[in-house]
Amino acid sequence: MAAEVTEADRTAERTRSGAGPWAVLAIACAGQFMVVLDVSVVNVALPSIRRGLGFSPVGLQWVVTAYSLVFAGFLLLGGRLADLYGRKRIFTLGLALFSAASLVGGLADTPALLVAARAVQGLGAAVLAPATLTLLTTTFTEPEHRARALAAWTAVGAAGGAAGNLVGGVLTQYLSWRWTLLINAPIGAVVILLTASLLPGRGPGRDAQRLDVRGAVLATVGLTSLVYGISQADPRGWSDPVTLVALTGGAAVLCLFLLAEARLTRSPLLPLRLFGSRSVSAGNGVMVLVGAAFIPMWYFLSLSMQNVLHYSALRTGVAYIPHTTMIVVGSRLAPRLMKLIGHRALIMSGAAVSAAGFLWQSRLAPDSGYLAGILGPALLMCLGLGLLMTPVTAVVTSGVAAPDAGIASGLMNATRQVGGSLGLAVLATVAGDVAGAAGLARSYGHAFEVIAGILVAVILLAGVLPAGRPEAETEAEHEPESSAAR
């Protein structure tokens, strides 16, 4: 009875504040869509950006790399800031940074200014992305409603990645590459206004003045160095001194970070006690593998369509529509299936469906038609992605108490990003550098086969997850803390 009263009180408080739970969901999804969309929307515009601003071939990669490096490096800090200084405040700050940097980038007249704007965009995204998820996990506390909210958040995020190629192609072809960035500014302004009027305010928490600055610096430097080293493995090679120094330096700094968090800090940026939960430890392990499989998927699909099937940028974007659709379908089905078979079985099933799709995709040849070469594999790959992302997110975020929701969200985003960077570097090495459509089809096929193998590893690691609903583990672990708080 007490739990029911507490939940009713929370709902009433949100209503009085002017924000129903589903308004919170809409705002959080809008923020997440902007972040994920911007990861891919610029890719199609890169040739136009190079011509417009005079980038060198080597310098052009920094339009993408500057964003991804800063994004990955600051995710843990962004997640903790939401816990300490209030979710609404940090969500608004991240959105404002992201939107302002998008405006500057769209108006940039030099390569250096565009790269700097993309770096600030990455910082805004690192603050914004964990806050979007934290808003949901702290607003939707009832398991069924949380599952539905996470399914919507997952669908919007995954669809944003797929839609980025289509949006980028349309904007670049019919307007200008600048609009791939400028479009964020008016959208961000509208979301900021909605946030100010609809989201309930929340002031700093009790630890607001005790941010772990040392941990923030070590985590940011370590993650940034590690992701940079991984990103250099393909162009430079794994044995190149730059790659080795970045990788070993990043790993060493992250080891120092863990040591400091365990022994030297009263209010750690990343409380290591979180990893005592199988939901958090095994769930983040699964998320690393999921990132390693699905983030590179878009890269190799774009190359397959343009270099093997010789699609234009716009046709490639249109060809992604079924991928987006199946992600949404899988995400909508996920909450119902979680109730029927449980989160662990659904993760395994989704990974198995996607693995079959990747094996089918590996058979692509220059004479493949769209139906058998792209559409068929898409139905399986992206249906599986939609099915598994909701339960994985639910597992990782349900294994923590509310005061740590932000850092758990930041950790989940960081592990997925690091997994994606590592996966892309490894798969690019596997694919190799070959010439001719037939040779490229075989090399990309090898990459898709390895992704199928990664998803088999997801199935095996998912077996370590708790068998019951993730909320049960959370309640058991945090009951004493919750009672004391009441």
Buried (B, 14 or more C-beta within 10 A) or exposed (E): EEEEEEEEEBBEEBEEBEBBBBBBBBBBBBBBBBBBBBBBBBBBBBEBBBEBBEBEEEBBBBBBBBBBBBBBBBBBBBBBBBBBBBBBBBBBBBBBBBBBBBBBBBBBEEBEBBBBBBBBBBBBBBBBBBBBBBBBBBBBBBBEBBBBBBBBBBBBBBBBBBBBBBBBBBBBBEEBBBBBBBBBBEBBBEBBEBBEEBBBEBEEBEBEEEBBEBBBBBBBBBBBBBBBBBBBBBEBEBEBEBBBBBBEBBBEBBEBBBEBBEEEBEEBBBBEEBBEBBBBBBBBBBBBBBBBBBBBBBBBBBBBBBBBBEBEBBBBBBBBBBBBBBBBBBBBBBBBBBBEEBBBBBBBBBBBBBBBBBBBBBBBBBEBEBEEBBBBBBBBBBBBBBBBBBBBBBBBBBBBBBBBBBBBBBBBBBBBBBBBBBBBBBBBBBBEEEEEBEBBBBBBBBBBBBBBEBBEBBBEBBEEBBEEBBBBBBEEBBEEEBEEEE
